[in-house]
Amino acid sequence: MTAFAQRQQTIKINKLIKANENLLKEVEFLRDQLKRSRIESSQETELKNACFFFLTHKGLYTEWSNWHNRRTTERILDEIKKTFK
């Protein structure tokens, strides 16, 4: 192998090593992001559960559910009215 060919091969190897290092950094970053999102997701679920149990314990969930259903019905009726205008 000539000196030029060896130099070209060394350059290619160095580029591949650099690309590999960059990919490893990106994988580590994505792994941290995934871990953080799992934590945030579980915290969000815990918060939603706590709110739901609080509402049911205080007897407010039924009131909220009725209000929510009524509001949804009103929105649908408003959309239907707009369609027929």
TIGU-399872 format. One line per 2 residues: number of its first residue (from 1); their letters; for each residue x, y, z of N, C-alpha, C. Coordinates in nm, 3 decimals. Layout:
BEGIN
NUM	a	X/Y/Z/X/Y/Z/X/Y/Z  ...
This chain:
BEGIN
1	mt	0.086/-0.117/0.000/0.000/0.000/0.000/0.091/0.123/0.000  0.054/0.218/-0.081/0.135/0.339/-0.092/0.107/0.430/0.026
3	af	0.194/0.526/0.043/0.180/0.621/0.152/0.052/0.703/0.135  0.021/0.737/0.010/-0.100/0.815/-0.016/-0.226/0.734/0.021
5	aq	-0.229/0.608/-0.017/-0.343/0.521/0.013/-0.358/0.502/0.164  -0.245/0.487/0.233/-0.249/0.473/0.378/-0.304/0.600/0.444
7	rq	-0.260/0.714/0.391/-0.307/0.842/0.446/-0.458/0.857/0.426  -0.506/0.822/0.306/-0.649/0.829/0.276/-0.728/0.735/0.368
9	qt	-0.675/0.616/0.390/-0.742/0.519/0.477/-0.745/0.571/0.621  -0.636/0.632/0.666/-0.630/0.688/0.800/-0.732/0.801/0.815
11	ik	-0.745/0.883/0.713/-0.842/0.993/0.715/-0.984/0.937/0.725  -1.014/0.833/0.646/-1.147/0.771/0.650/-1.175/0.712/0.788
13	in	-1.075/0.645/0.844/-1.092/0.584/0.977/-1.118/0.692/1.081  -1.044/0.801/1.075/-1.062/0.911/1.170/-1.202/0.973/1.157
15	kl	-1.250/0.987/1.033/-1.384/1.041/1.012/-1.489/0.946/1.071  -1.469/0.816/1.051/-1.563/0.718/1.107/-1.562/0.718/1.260
17	ik	-1.444/0.732/1.316/-1.432/0.739/1.463/-1.505/0.863/1.514  -1.485/0.976/1.447/-1.552/1.101/1.487/-1.704/1.087/1.475
19	an	-1.750/1.028/1.365/-1.894/1.007/1.346/-1.950/0.914/1.454  -1.874/0.811/1.487/-1.917/0.717/1.591/-1.927/0.788/1.727
21	en	-1.829/0.872/1.759/-1.832/0.946/1.885/-1.954/1.039/1.890  -1.983/1.105/1.777/-2.100/1.194/1.772/-2.229/1.115/1.791
23	ll	-2.238/0.999/1.728/-2.357/0.915/1.744/-2.372/0.867/1.888  -2.261/0.832/1.952/-2.268/0.789/2.092/-2.316/0.902/2.182
25	ke	-2.269/1.025/2.154/-2.316/1.140/2.231/-2.466/1.162/2.211  -2.509/1.149/2.086/-2.651/1.169/2.055/-2.737/1.061/2.121
27	ve	-2.690/0.938/2.120/-2.763/0.829/2.184/-2.774/0.855/2.334  -2.666/0.899/2.396/-2.668/0.928/2.539/-2.765/1.043/2.569
29	fl	-2.764/1.146/2.485/-2.857/1.258/2.501/-3.001/1.210/2.490  -3.031/1.130/2.389/-3.166/1.079/2.370/-3.208/0.987/2.485
31	rd	-3.114/0.911/2.537/-3.142/0.824/2.652/-3.182/0.909/2.773  -3.110/1.018/2.795/-3.144/1.109/2.905/-3.280/1.174/2.883
33	ql	-3.309/1.215/2.759/-3.438/1.275/2.728/-3.552/1.176/2.754  -3.532/1.052/2.714/-3.634/0.949/2.734/-3.657/0.924/2.882
35	kr	-3.548/0.919/2.958/-3.561/0.898/3.103/-3.637/1.014/3.167  -3.604/1.136/3.126/-3.670/1.255/3.180/-3.818/1.255/3.142
37	sr	-3.849/1.218/3.019/-3.990/1.218/2.976/-4.069/1.111/3.050  -4.007/0.998/3.079/-4.075/0.894/3.157/-4.107/0.944/3.297
39	ie	-4.012/1.014/3.357/-4.032/1.069/3.491/-4.145/1.171/3.487  -4.139/1.263/3.389/-4.242/1.365/3.379/-4.379/1.303/3.352
41	ss	-4.382/1.200/3.270/-4.508/1.133/3.239/-4.566/1.067/3.363  -4.480/1.001/3.441/-4.531/0.935/3.562/-4.576/1.039/3.665
43	qe	-4.506/1.152/3.673/-4.547/1.258/3.764/-4.681/1.318/3.721  -4.699/1.333/3.590/-4.825/1.386/3.539/-4.939/1.289/3.571
45	te	-4.915/1.160/3.556/-5.017/1.060/3.587/-5.051/1.063/3.735  -4.949/1.073/3.819/-4.974/1.081/3.963/-5.056/1.204/3.999
47	lk	-5.026/1.317/3.936/-5.100/1.440/3.962/-5.246/1.426/3.918  -5.268/1.369/3.800/-5.404/1.348/3.752/-5.481/1.257/3.846
49	na	-5.417/1.149/3.891/-5.482/1.058/3.984/-5.516/1.128/4.115  -5.423/1.207/4.166/-5.447/1.278/4.291/-5.564/1.375/4.276
51	cf	-5.570/1.447/4.165/-5.681/1.539/4.141/-5.813/1.464/4.132  -5.811/1.351/4.061/-5.934/1.273/4.047/-5.982/1.223/4.183
53	ff	-5.891/1.168/4.264/-5.931/1.117/4.395/-5.979/1.230/4.487  -5.918/1.346/4.475/-5.964/1.460/4.554/-6.106/1.499/4.514
55	lt	-6.129/1.508/4.382/-6.262/1.544/4.334/-6.368/1.443/4.376  -6.335/1.314/4.366/-6.433/1.213/4.405/-6.455/1.213/4.555
57	hk	-6.349/1.234/4.631/-6.361/1.236/4.778/-6.450/1.351/4.824  -6.436/1.467/4.758/-6.515/1.584/4.796/-6.654/1.582/4.731
59	gl	-6.682/1.484/4.647/-6.811/1.477/4.580/-6.825/1.575/4.466  -6.715/1.628/4.421/-6.719/1.729/4.316/-6.711/1.669/4.176
61	yt	-6.667/1.544/4.167/-6.648/1.485/4.034/-6.780/1.476/3.959  -6.888/1.440/4.027/-7.018/1.428/3.962/-7.061/1.564/3.909
63	ew	-7.043/1.668/3.988/-7.076/1.803/3.943/-6.993/1.842/3.821  -6.864/1.816/3.828/-6.777/1.850/3.716/-6.816/1.770/3.593
65	sn	-6.843/1.642/3.610/-6.880/1.557/3.498/-7.008/1.607/3.431  -7.107/1.643/3.512/-7.231/1.697/3.457/-7.206/1.827/3.382
67	wh	-7.126/1.916/3.441/-7.093/2.042/3.376/-7.020/2.018/3.244  -6.924/1.928/3.247/-6.845/1.897/3.129/-6.934/1.839/3.018
69	nr	-7.020/1.747/3.052/-7.111/1.687/2.954/-7.206/1.793/2.896  -7.258/1.880/2.983/-7.347/1.986/2.938/-7.274/2.081/2.843
71	rt	-7.151/2.117/2.881/-7.070/2.208/2.797/-7.039/2.144/2.662  -7.006/2.016/2.661/-6.978/1.946/2.536/-7.103/1.945/2.447
73	te	-7.215/1.917/2.508/-7.342/1.916/2.432/-7.370/2.054/2.374  -7.349/2.159/2.453/-7.370/2.295/2.404/-7.280/2.327/2.286
75	ri	-7.155/2.286/2.294/-7.061/2.311/2.183/-7.106/2.239/2.057  -7.149/2.115/2.071/-7.195/2.039/1.954/-7.318/2.105/1.893
77	ld	-7.413/2.145/1.977/-7.533/2.213/1.927/-7.498/2.344/1.858  -7.402/2.418/1.913/-7.358/2.543/1.850/-7.299/2.516/1.711
79	ei	-7.220/2.410/1.699/-7.162/2.374/1.569/-7.270/2.335/1.470  -7.371/2.262/1.518/-7.482/2.222/1.430/-7.558/2.346/1.384
81	kk	-7.583/2.439/1.475/-7.655/2.563/1.440/-7.577/2.643/1.336  -7.443/2.649/1.352/-7.360/2.721/1.256/-7.368/2.657/1.117
83	tf	-7.377/2.525/1.116/-7.381/2.452/0.989/-7.509/2.485/0.912  -7.620/2.499/0.983/-7.748/2.524/0.917/-7.773/2.670/0.883
85	k	-7.688/2.759/0.926/-7.707/2.902/0.896/-7.666/2.932/0.755
